[in-house]
Amino acid sequence: MISRAPLLMFACLALWPGVAEARGGASLPMTPAAAVDALSTTALSSLPAAVPASTPSARIEQDNKSKKKVNKRKRRRRTRAKRSRRRARRGFVQLTSNGPGFVIRDPHRSWGTSLTLRRLKEVSSAYIKRFPQALPVSICDLSRRWGGKFYPHASHRTGRDVDLGLILKRPRRGWVKASAKTLHAERMWFLISSLVATGDVEYIFIDRRLQRAMYRFARSQGHSKQELGRVLQYPRRHGGIVRHWKGHRDHIHVRFVRPSRQLRRIPVS
């Protein structure tokens, strides 16, 4: 069996300069055992410090910090939503009765900002003048009197959202799911393009299949793809003011711009 002592002695002599440097540059003679001890001390000092194991209390404290951050973000969102509702409620106006070119379903569900109602009246009036034989536009839900949650809607809280009934070739009572064959593409296109032309519409939700019917009609009337691309999302998957959203095959959802932007657009008389 080969002894390891000569090998250890050779390693100590080979690393003698490093050991001397570790002792502050001293050149005093050292025994092999002392050299081994010095090498061990140098190697151990070069190792990274051990990471203390996390205790249950440390983990609980870390979890509490993360929960506080999440709760803080939630409070900020709620605060922003409350401020938006407060700003909107300052200018809430009620649609109390039917008007030229439109009918309302329930006055208690027809509260909105002043400019939202003004634009709806203007577009409805232009629609009935363009199509005198057509039925009036059906205005369903806007917002509650004081805003806030409005069942069963996810939005309709700030007076800027409104649901309008679709225009069909054969009008039916209530909301009916439409298709490219049953939708009156000409009248529907006139209504939507008139809303967009006001410059106060943020977006409109309607089913993609119904967009295709309006797109084909508009193309047959000489509108270019560039013009339609600024209005309709079809045939793309993104962009456009008129967008696809699931559940909007029997009505359209119109959202107008924020009240602060609306006030800038109101002409001073």
Backbone as numpy.savetxt, mean C-alpha at the origin, in Angstrom:
# Nx Ny Nz CAx CAy CAz Cx Cy Cz
57.96 -46.94 20.20 57.11 -45.73 20.20 57.99 -44.49 20.20
57.69 -43.52 19.31 58.51 -42.32 19.19 58.11 -41.34 20.28
59.08 -40.80 20.98 58.82 -39.83 22.05 58.49 -38.47 21.43
57.59 -37.73 22.11 57.17 -36.43 21.64 58.01 -35.30 22.22
58.89 -35.59 23.17 59.69 -34.54 23.81 60.59 -33.82 22.83
61.35 -34.56 21.92 62.18 -33.82 20.95 61.36 -32.91 20.04
60.20 -33.37 19.64 59.36 -32.53 18.78 58.92 -31.27 19.49
58.56 -31.40 20.77 58.13 -30.22 21.55 59.27 -29.25 21.72
60.50 -29.79 21.96 61.67 -28.92 22.11 61.95 -28.18 20.81
61.81 -28.86 19.67 62.06 -28.21 18.38 61.04 -27.10 18.12
59.77 -27.32 18.47 58.74 -26.29 18.28 59.01 -25.08 19.14
59.49 -25.30 20.38 59.80 -24.18 21.27 60.94 -23.35 20.72
62.01 -24.03 20.21 63.14 -23.29 19.67 62.75 -22.53 18.40
61.85 -23.13 17.57 61.45 -22.47 16.32 60.62 -21.23 16.58
59.85 -21.25 17.65 58.98 -20.12 17.97 59.57 -19.21 19.03
60.87 -19.34 19.30 61.50 -18.56 20.36 61.37 -17.04 20.14
61.53 -16.48 18.91 61.38 -15.02 18.74 59.99 -14.54 19.10
58.95 -15.29 18.72 57.60 -14.89 19.07 57.37 -14.90 20.56
57.95 -15.87 21.25 57.80 -15.95 22.71 58.49 -14.78 23.36
59.67 -14.44 22.86 60.39 -13.31 23.43 59.63 -12.02 23.21
59.02 -11.88 22.02 58.25 -10.67 21.75 57.03 -10.61 22.67
56.40 -11.77 22.93 55.24 -11.80 23.82 55.61 -11.39 25.23
56.87 -11.58 25.64 57.31 -11.20 26.99 57.83 -9.78 27.04
57.54 -8.99 26.00 57.96 -7.59 26.02 59.33 -7.36 25.45
59.79 -8.28 24.65 61.07 -8.12 23.98 62.24 -8.56 24.83
61.99 -9.17 25.96 63.10 -9.60 26.83 63.80 -10.78 26.20
65.11 -10.85 26.38 65.91 -11.93 25.80 66.49 -12.82 26.87
65.76 -12.93 28.00 66.26 -13.77 29.09 66.10 -15.23 28.71
66.99 -16.08 29.19 66.87 -17.50 28.86 65.62 -18.09 29.49
65.00 -19.01 28.78 63.79 -19.67 29.25 63.95 -21.17 29.16
63.34 -21.82 30.08 63.32 -23.28 30.02 62.24 -23.71 29.06
62.31 -24.94 28.54 61.27 -25.43 27.63 59.88 -25.36 28.26
59.76 -25.68 29.54 58.44 -25.63 30.18 57.90 -24.22 30.21
58.81 -23.25 30.51 58.38 -21.85 30.53 57.98 -21.39 29.14
58.69 -21.87 28.11 58.35 -21.49 26.74 56.98 -22.02 26.36
56.69 -23.26 26.76 55.37 -23.84 26.47 54.27 -23.04 27.15
54.52 -22.63 28.42 53.53 -21.82 29.15 53.31 -20.48 28.45
54.40 -19.86 28.00 54.27 -18.57 27.33 53.52 -18.69 26.01
53.84 -19.79 25.26 53.11 -20.00 24.01 51.62 -20.21 24.27
51.30 -20.96 25.30 49.89 -21.21 25.62 49.18 -19.92 25.98
49.87 -19.07 26.78 49.26 -17.79 27.18 49.02 -16.90 25.97
50.01 -16.87 25.04 49.87 -16.04 23.83 48.71 -16.52 22.95
48.61 -17.83 22.79 47.55 -18.38 21.95 46.17 -18.10 22.53
46.07 -18.24 23.86 44.78 -18.01 24.50 44.37 -16.54 24.43
45.36 -15.64 24.53 45.03 -14.21 24.50 44.57 -13.76 23.11
45.01 -14.50 22.07 44.61 -14.13 20.70 43.23 -14.63 20.33
42.64 -15.52 21.14 41.31 -16.03 20.84 40.25 -14.96 21.09
39.14 -14.94 20.32 38.08 -13.96 20.58 37.38 -14.25 21.90
36.85 -13.19 22.48 36.18 -13.34 23.76 34.92 -14.18 23.59
34.68 -15.02 24.55 33.52 -15.89 24.49 32.25 -15.08 24.66
31.25 -15.39 23.85 29.97 -14.70 23.92 29.15 -15.30 25.05
28.74 -14.48 26.00 27.98 -15.04 27.11 26.65 -15.60 26.64
26.27 -16.71 27.20 25.01 -17.33 26.83 23.84 -16.46 27.27
22.83 -16.34 26.38 21.69 -15.49 26.70 20.84 -16.16 27.77
20.54 -15.39 28.79 19.71 -15.88 29.89 18.24 -15.67 29.54
17.34 -16.37 30.22 15.90 -16.15 29.96 15.48 -14.71 30.14
16.04 -14.01 31.14 15.67 -12.62 31.36 16.11 -11.73 30.19
17.30 -12.04 29.61 17.77 -11.26 28.46 16.87 -11.48 27.25
16.44 -12.74 27.05 15.55 -13.02 25.93 14.21 -12.31 26.11
13.71 -12.31 27.32 12.43 -11.64 27.59 12.55 -10.15 27.33
13.68 -9.57 27.74 13.90 -8.14 27.52 13.97 -7.82 26.03
14.64 -8.68 25.27 14.73 -8.47 23.82 13.36 -8.58 23.16
12.56 -9.55 23.59 11.21 -9.70 23.05 10.36 -8.48 23.36
10.51 -7.96 24.57 9.74 -6.77 24.95 10.11 -5.57 24.08
11.41 -5.42 23.77 11.84 -4.31 22.92 11.24 -4.42 21.52
11.25 -5.66 20.96 10.68 -5.83 19.63 9.18 -5.57 19.63
8.48 -5.99 20.69 7.04 -5.73 20.79 6.77 -4.23 20.89
7.61 -3.51 21.62 7.43 -2.07 21.75 7.58 -1.38 20.39
8.55 -1.84 19.58 8.73 -1.25 18.25 7.51 -1.49 17.37
6.97 -2.73 17.42 5.79 -3.04 16.63 4.60 -2.20 17.07
4.40 -2.09 18.39 3.29 -1.30 18.90 3.44 0.17 18.54
4.68 0.65 18.52 4.92 2.05 18.17 4.54 2.31 16.72
4.88 1.37 15.82 4.51 1.52 14.41 2.99 1.50 14.26
2.31 0.62 15.00 0.85 0.55 14.93 0.22 1.85 15.41
0.75 2.41 16.49 0.21 3.67 17.00 0.39 4.79 15.99
1.53 4.80 15.29 1.75 5.82 14.26 0.74 5.69 13.14
0.47 4.44 12.70 -0.51 4.25 11.63 -1.89 4.71 12.07
-2.29 4.35 13.30 -3.60 4.77 13.79 -3.69 6.28 13.89
-2.60 6.92 14.32 -2.60 8.37 14.44 -2.75 9.03 13.08
-2.02 8.52 12.07 -2.15 9.07 10.72 -3.56 8.89 10.19
-4.17 7.72 10.46 -5.53 7.48 9.98 -6.52 8.43 10.66
-6.34 8.67 11.97 -7.23 9.58 12.69 -7.10 11.00 12.15
-5.87 11.43 11.90 -5.68 12.77 11.35 -6.32 12.92 9.99
-6.19 11.86 9.17 -6.81 11.92 7.84 -8.32 12.03 7.96
-8.92 11.27 8.90 -10.37 11.34 9.08 -10.80 12.70 9.62
-9.99 13.28 10.53 -10.34 14.60 11.07 -10.32 15.64 9.96
-9.29 15.61 9.13 -9.22 16.58 8.03 -10.41 16.42 7.09
-10.77 15.16 6.82 -11.87 14.92 5.89 -13.20 15.36 6.49
-13.41 15.12 7.80 -14.69 15.44 8.42 -14.97 16.93 8.46
-13.94 17.74 8.36 -14.17 19.18 8.37 -15.02 19.62 7.19
-14.93 18.89 6.07 -15.66 19.31 4.89 -16.71 18.31 4.45
-17.21 17.45 5.35 -18.21 16.46 4.97 -19.53 17.13 4.60
-20.09 16.70 3.46 -21.39 17.18 2.99 -22.23 15.95 2.67
-23.53 16.08 2.83 -24.43 14.96 2.61 -25.20 15.11 1.31
-25.30 13.99 0.58 -26.21 13.92 -0.57 -27.58 13.52 -0.02
-28.50 14.45 -0.01 -29.79 14.20 0.64 -30.85 13.67 -0.31
-30.70 13.90 -1.60 -31.74 13.48 -2.55 -31.13 13.25 -3.92
-31.93 12.69 -4.81 -31.48 12.44 -6.17 -31.29 13.76 -6.91
-30.50 13.71 -7.97 -30.24 14.90 -8.76 -30.22 14.59 -10.23
-29.90 15.56 -11.06 -29.87 15.32 -12.52 -28.78 14.33 -12.89
-29.20 13.18 -13.35 -28.26 12.18 -13.81 -27.82 11.18 -12.78
-28.32 11.26 -11.54 -27.89 10.28 -10.53 -29.02 10.03 -9.53
-28.94 8.86 -8.91 -29.83 8.48 -7.82 -28.98 7.93 -6.69
-29.41 8.15 -5.45 -28.67 7.65 -4.30 -29.46 6.54 -3.64
-28.76 5.63 -2.99 -29.43 4.50 -2.36 -29.92 4.85 -0.96
-29.06 5.53 -0.18 -29.42 5.83 1.20 -28.72 7.13 1.60
-29.46 8.18 1.98 -28.81 9.44 2.37 -27.90 9.31 3.58
-28.20 8.36 4.47 -27.38 8.19 5.66 -26.02 7.57 5.35
-25.88 7.03 4.15 -24.62 6.43 3.72 -23.98 7.25 2.60
-24.35 8.52 2.52 -23.92 9.37 1.40 -23.29 10.65 1.89
-22.29 10.52 2.75 -21.52 11.67 3.24 -20.15 11.65 2.58
-19.72 12.82 2.09 -18.42 12.90 1.44 -17.88 14.32 1.48
-16.67 14.48 1.00 -16.08 15.82 0.93 -16.81 16.65 -0.12
-16.71 17.95 0.02 -17.46 18.85 -0.86 -17.06 18.67 -2.32
-15.77 18.55 -2.58 -15.34 18.41 -3.97 -15.70 17.04 -4.55
-15.69 16.00 -3.70 -16.10 14.68 -4.17 -17.54 14.72 -4.68
-18.43 15.33 -3.90 -19.82 15.42 -4.33 -19.98 16.34 -5.54
-19.21 17.39 -5.58 -19.29 18.31 -6.72 -18.90 17.60 -8.01
-17.82 16.84 -7.99 -17.39 16.13 -9.19 -18.41 15.05 -9.60
-19.00 14.38 -8.64 -20.01 13.37 -8.97 -21.21 14.02 -9.65
-21.64 15.17 -9.16 -22.77 15.86 -9.78 -22.44 16.34 -11.19
-21.22 16.86 -11.35 -20.83 17.36 -12.67 -20.77 16.22 -13.70
-20.16 15.11 -13.32 -20.03 13.99 -14.26 -21.39 13.37 -14.55
-22.23 13.24 -13.53 -23.57 12.66 -13.75 -24.40 13.55 -14.66
-24.31 14.86 -14.48 -25.05 15.78 -15.34 -24.57 15.69 -16.79
-23.25 15.61 -16.98 -22.71 15.47 -18.35 -23.12 14.14 -18.96
-23.21 13.11 -18.15 -23.59 11.78 -18.65 -25.03 11.78 -19.16
-25.95 12.35 -18.37 -27.35 12.32 -18.79 -27.60 13.25 -19.98
-26.79 14.28 -20.15 -26.91 15.13 -21.33 -26.41 14.40 -22.58
-25.38 13.60 -22.39 -24.83 12.84 -23.52 -25.74 11.69 -23.91
-26.39 11.07 -22.92 -27.28 9.93 -23.17 -28.63 10.22 -22.50
-29.48 10.99 -23.12 -30.75 11.37 -22.49 -31.68 10.19 -22.21
-31.56 9.12 -22.99 -32.45 7.97 -22.81 -31.92 6.98 -21.77
-30.73 7.22 -21.24 -30.13 6.28 -20.30 -30.70 6.48 -18.90
-30.60 5.44 -18.09 -30.98 5.55 -16.69 -29.92 6.35 -15.93
-30.29 7.01 -14.84 -29.31 7.78 -14.09 -28.25 6.89 -13.44
-27.11 7.50 -13.13 -26.01 6.79 -12.47 -26.42 6.46 -11.04
-26.16 5.23 -10.63 -26.52 4.78 -9.28 -25.34 5.02 -8.32
-25.54 5.93 -7.36 -24.54 6.22 -6.33 -24.92 5.44 -5.08
-24.06 4.54 -4.67 -24.40 3.64 -3.56 -23.83 4.14 -2.23
-22.61 3.82 -1.92 -22.05 4.16 -0.61 -20.89 5.13 -0.75
-20.90 6.15 0.11 -19.74 7.05 0.24 -19.09 6.82 1.59
-19.54 7.53 2.62 -19.02 7.37 3.97 -20.13 7.63 4.98
-19.85 7.31 6.23 -20.76 7.66 7.32 -20.59 9.14 7.65
-21.49 9.64 8.48 -21.48 11.08 8.78 -20.17 11.52 9.41
-19.64 10.73 10.33 -18.41 11.11 11.03 -17.21 10.29 10.57
-17.34 9.62 9.44 -16.22 8.84 8.93 -16.00 7.58 9.73
-14.80 7.04 9.64 -14.45 5.83 10.38 -14.89 4.57 9.67
-14.86 3.44 10.39 -15.17 2.14 9.80 -16.60 2.12 9.28
-16.73 1.49 8.12 -18.02 1.48 7.43 -18.26 0.08 6.90
-18.95 -0.74 7.67 -19.19 -2.13 7.28 -20.10 -2.15 6.05
-19.83 -3.04 5.07 -18.80 -4.08 5.02 -17.55 -3.65 4.26
-17.33 -2.35 4.12 -16.23 -1.85 3.30 -14.93 -1.84 4.10
-13.83 -2.02 3.37 -12.50 -1.89 3.98 -12.04 -0.44 3.99
-12.59 0.38 3.09 -12.22 1.79 3.04 -13.48 2.62 3.34
-13.79 3.62 2.53 -14.98 4.47 2.71 -14.98 5.13 4.09
-13.81 5.60 4.53 -13.72 6.19 5.87 -13.52 7.69 5.86
-13.08 8.24 4.75 -12.68 9.65 4.74 -13.48 10.50 3.77
-14.59 9.98 3.26 -15.42 10.76 2.36 -14.89 10.89 0.96
-13.86 10.13 0.62 -13.26 10.22 -0.70 -13.60 9.04 -1.59
-14.25 8.02 -1.02 -14.56 6.79 -1.75 -16.04 6.74 -2.06
-16.36 6.23 -3.24 -17.76 6.08 -3.64 -17.89 4.86 -4.53
-18.98 4.12 -4.36 -19.30 2.98 -5.21 -20.39 3.38 -6.19
-20.17 3.10 -7.46 -21.13 3.41 -8.51 -21.55 2.12 -9.20
-22.83 2.04 -9.56 -23.32 0.86 -10.26 -22.84 0.82 -11.70
-22.73 -0.37 -12.25 -22.31 -0.54 -13.64 -23.46 -0.17 -14.58
-23.11 0.16 -15.80 -24.10 0.51 -16.82 -24.18 -0.68 -17.78
-25.36 -1.31 -17.80 -25.55 -2.52 -18.59 -26.41 -2.22 -19.81
-26.32 -3.09 -20.80 -27.15 -2.94 -22.00 -28.62 -3.16 -21.66
-28.88 -4.13 -20.78 -30.24 -4.37 -20.29 -30.23 -4.15 -18.78
-30.61 -2.97 -18.35 -30.53 -2.65 -16.91 -31.36 -3.63 -16.08
-30.79 -3.97 -14.93 -31.47 -4.87 -13.99 -31.47 -4.22 -12.61
-32.37 -4.72 -11.79 -32.49 -4.17 -10.46 -31.38 -4.72 -9.57
-30.75 -3.81 -8.81 -29.67 -4.23 -7.93 -28.35 -4.39 -8.67
-27.37 -4.88 -7.93 -26.05 -5.09 -8.51 -25.99 -6.47 -9.13
-25.60 -6.51 -10.40 -25.49 -7.77 -11.13 -24.10 -7.86 -11.73
-23.50 -9.03 -11.64 -22.18 -9.21 -12.23 -22.27 -9.08 -13.75
-21.40 -8.25 -14.29 -21.43 -7.98 -15.72 -20.32 -8.74 -16.43
-20.46 -8.82 -17.74 -19.45 -9.42 -18.60 -19.22 -8.48 -19.78
-18.30 -8.86 -20.65 -18.02 -8.03 -21.82 -19.24 -7.93 -22.74
-20.12 -8.93 -22.70 -21.29 -8.92 -23.56 -22.43 -8.09 -22.97
-22.58 -8.10 -21.64 -23.70 -7.40 -21.01 -23.37 -5.95 -20.66
-22.08 -5.59 -20.60 -21.70 -4.22 -20.26 -21.94 -3.29 -21.43
-22.49 -2.11 -21.14 -22.64 -1.08 -22.17 -21.31 -0.32 -22.23
-20.42 -0.77 -23.10 -19.05 -0.26 -23.11 -18.99 1.23 -23.43
-19.86 1.70 -24.35 -19.82 3.11 -24.74 -20.14 4.02 -23.57
-21.24 3.75 -22.88 -21.65 4.60 -21.78 -20.71 4.47 -20.58
-20.25 3.25 -20.35 -19.34 3.04 -19.23 -18.02 3.76 -19.48
-17.54 3.72 -20.70 -16.30 4.41 -21.04 -16.46 5.92 -20.89
-17.62 6.46 -21.30 -17.86 7.89 -21.16 -17.85 8.29 -19.68
-18.50 7.50 -18.84 -18.56 7.83 -17.41 -17.17 7.80 -16.78
-16.40 6.75 -17.04 -15.08 6.61 -16.41 -14.11 7.65 -16.96
-14.12 7.87 -18.26 -13.20 8.86 -18.82 -13.55 10.27 -18.35
-14.82 10.55 -18.11 -15.21 11.85 -17.58 -14.73 12.03 -16.14
-14.80 10.98 -15.35 -14.29 11.04 -13.98 -12.78 11.30 -13.98
-12.05 10.58 -14.81 -10.60 10.75 -14.88 -10.25 12.15 -15.38
-11.04 12.69 -16.31 -10.75 14.00 -16.89 -10.87 15.13 -15.88
-11.56 14.92 -14.76 -11.66 15.97 -13.75 -10.31 16.26 -13.11
-9.40 15.28 -13.12 -8.09 15.46 -12.50 -8.08 15.27 -11.00
-9.23 14.92 -10.43 -9.32 14.75 -8.98 -9.52 13.30 -8.57
-9.38 12.37 -9.50 -9.54 10.95 -9.19 -8.17 10.32 -8.97
-8.04 9.63 -7.85 -6.77 8.95 -7.54 -6.70 7.60 -8.23
-7.77 6.80 -8.12 -7.85 5.56 -8.88 -9.29 5.08 -8.93
-9.57 4.16 -9.85 -10.87 3.53 -10.02 -10.65 2.03 -10.11
-11.42 1.26 -9.36 -11.33 -0.20 -9.39 -12.49 -0.78 -10.20
-12.14 -1.64 -11.14 -13.14 -2.36 -11.94 -12.47 -3.62 -12.46
-13.28 -4.64 -12.71 -12.75 -5.92 -13.14 -12.01 -5.80 -14.47
-10.98 -6.62 -14.62 -10.12 -6.56 -15.80 -10.89 -6.91 -17.08
-11.84 -7.84 -16.99 -12.60 -8.24 -18.19 -13.47 -7.09 -18.70
-13.95 -6.27 -17.78 -14.75 -5.12 -18.18 -13.85 -4.02 -18.75
-12.64 -3.94 -18.23 -11.67 -3.00 -18.82 -11.38 -3.35 -20.27
-11.30 -4.64 -20.54 -11.01 -5.08 -21.91 -12.10 -4.64 -22.87
-13.37 -4.72 -22.43 -14.47 -4.30 -23.29 -14.39 -2.80 -23.58
-14.08 -2.00 -22.56 -13.96 -0.56 -22.78 -12.73 -0.23 -23.63
-11.65 -0.98 -23.42 -10.43 -0.76 -24.21 -10.70 -0.98 -25.70
-11.39 -2.05 -26.01 -11.66 -2.35 -27.41 -12.58 -1.29 -28.02
-13.57 -0.83 -27.25 -14.45 0.21 -27.77 -13.67 1.50 -28.02
-12.82 1.89 -27.04 -12.05 3.13 -27.19 -11.09 3.05 -28.38
-10.51 1.89 -28.60 -9.62 1.73 -29.75 -10.39 1.86 -31.06
-11.63 1.36 -31.08 -12.43 1.47 -32.29 -12.84 2.92 -32.57
-12.80 3.77 -31.54 -13.14 5.18 -31.70 -11.92 6.04 -32.05
-10.77 5.41 -32.21 -9.59 6.13 -32.64 -8.63 6.55 -31.55
-8.85 6.13 -30.31 -7.93 6.46 -29.22 -6.66 5.62 -29.35
-5.52 6.25 -29.14 -4.24 5.55 -29.27 -3.94 4.74 -28.01
-2.98 3.83 -28.14 -2.58 3.02 -27.00 -1.96 3.88 -25.90
-1.24 4.94 -26.30 -0.62 5.83 -25.31 -1.68 6.55 -24.49
-2.73 7.02 -25.14 -3.82 7.70 -24.43 -4.51 6.74 -23.46
-4.81 5.55 -23.93 -5.49 4.59 -23.08 -4.59 4.07 -21.97
-3.28 4.04 -22.21 -2.35 3.58 -21.18 -2.31 4.48 -19.97
-2.64 5.76 -20.14 -2.68 6.68 -19.00 -3.96 6.52 -18.17
-4.94 5.87 -18.75 -6.23 5.71 -18.06 -6.43 4.27 -17.59
-6.37 3.32 -18.51 -6.67 1.92 -18.22 -5.41 1.14 -17.90
-5.55 0.22 -16.99 -4.46 -0.71 -16.70 -4.35 -1.77 -17.78
-5.47 -2.21 -18.32 -5.47 -3.22 -19.39 -4.78 -2.65 -20.63
-3.98 -3.44 -21.37 -3.70 -4.87 -21.21 -2.49 -5.17 -20.34
-2.01 -4.19 -19.60 -0.84 -4.41 -18.74 -1.29 -4.97 -17.39
-0.31 -5.21 -16.53 -0.60 -5.69 -15.18 -0.42 -4.60 -14.14
0.18 -3.49 -14.51 0.44 -2.41 -13.57 0.18 -1.08 -14.26
0.04 -0.03 -13.46 -0.12 1.31 -13.99 -1.56 1.62 -14.32
-1.79 2.90 -14.69 -3.13 3.32 -15.03 -3.93 3.76 -13.82
-4.89 4.63 -14.04 -5.77 5.06 -12.96 -6.88 4.04 -12.74
-7.39 3.47 -13.82 -8.42 2.43 -13.74 -7.71 1.09 -13.60
-7.91 0.43 -12.45 -7.14 -0.78 -12.13 -8.07 -1.95 -11.83
-7.51 -3.12 -11.98 -8.25 -4.34 -11.63 -8.18 -4.57 -10.13
-9.32 -4.96 -9.57 -9.37 -5.35 -8.16 -10.46 -6.40 -8.01
-10.12 -7.47 -7.33 -11.06 -8.56 -7.17 -12.33 -8.08 -6.46
-13.49 -8.56 -6.93 -14.76 -8.20 -6.31 -15.42 -6.97 -6.90
-14.90 -6.46 -8.02 -15.47 -5.26 -8.65 -15.95 -5.59 -10.07
-16.76 -6.63 -10.11 -17.37 -7.03 -11.37 -18.83 -6.57 -11.45
-19.40 -6.14 -10.32 -20.78 -5.68 -10.30 -20.90 -4.19 -9.95
-19.77 -3.52 -9.72 -19.77 -2.08 -9.45 -18.36 -1.55 -9.64
-18.20 -0.24 -9.63 -16.88 0.37 -9.68 -16.65 1.16 -8.40
-15.41 1.20 -7.98 -15.02 1.94 -6.78 -14.15 3.12 -7.22
-14.56 4.32 -6.86 -13.84 5.54 -7.25 -13.28 6.17 -5.98
-12.00 6.47 -6.00 -11.39 7.21 -4.88 -10.85 8.54 -5.41
-11.29 9.61 -4.76 -10.82 10.94 -5.12 -9.58 11.28 -4.29
-8.91 12.37 -4.67 -7.65 12.74 -4.02 -7.92 13.23 -2.61
-6.85 13.41 -1.85 -6.97 13.85 -0.46 -7.55 15.25 -0.38
-8.19 15.57 0.75 -8.80 16.90 0.89 -7.82 18.04 0.70
-6.58 17.89 1.18 -5.60 18.96 1.04 -5.32 19.25 -0.42
-5.27 18.20 -1.25 -5.05 18.39 -2.68 -6.33 18.88 -3.36
-7.48 18.46 -2.84 -8.73 18.92 -3.42 -8.90 20.42 -3.22
-8.55 20.94 -2.05 -8.75 22.35 -1.76 -7.94 23.22 -2.71
-6.77 22.74 -3.12 -5.96 23.52 -4.04 -6.61 23.60 -5.42
-7.43 22.61 -5.76 -8.01 22.56 -7.10 -9.31 23.35 -7.20
-9.93 23.69 -6.05 -11.21 24.39 -6.10 -10.98 25.82 -6.57
-11.61 26.25 -7.65 -11.38 27.62 -8.14 -11.96 28.64 -7.19
-11.28 29.76 -7.05 -11.73 30.82 -6.17 -12.67 31.72 -6.95
-13.90 31.90 -6.44 -14.89 32.70 -7.14 -15.17 33.99 -6.37
